[in-house]
Amino acid sequence: MIVVNGTKAAQLLAFLEQCAHLDADVQSSVERGFFTVTIPPPWDGPASKAAQAVQDKIKEWSKQYPDVVCYCFDSYSTLLYVL
């Protein structure tokens, strides 16, 4: 694992860039210190497993960014922010 150093803003931008390549809806508000990743519906059946897999990937990646907090609302929506 490579830990991304730099300012909080730089870490957030690097993580945003990484998440932008996922099959998900990424909404950016980096000027306010956060972005969201949401898996589009449907959220039941086999799609829920795919959504959980994407979220697990995001949680694993978040370990690289010491100043970014990863908060999971449910298995298909994730908030990433800096304090």
ABEGO torsion letter per residue (X at the ends): XBBBBEBAAAAAAAAAAAAAABBBBBBBBAAAGBBBBBBBOBABEAAAAAAAAAAAAAAAAAAABAABBBBBABAABBBBBBX
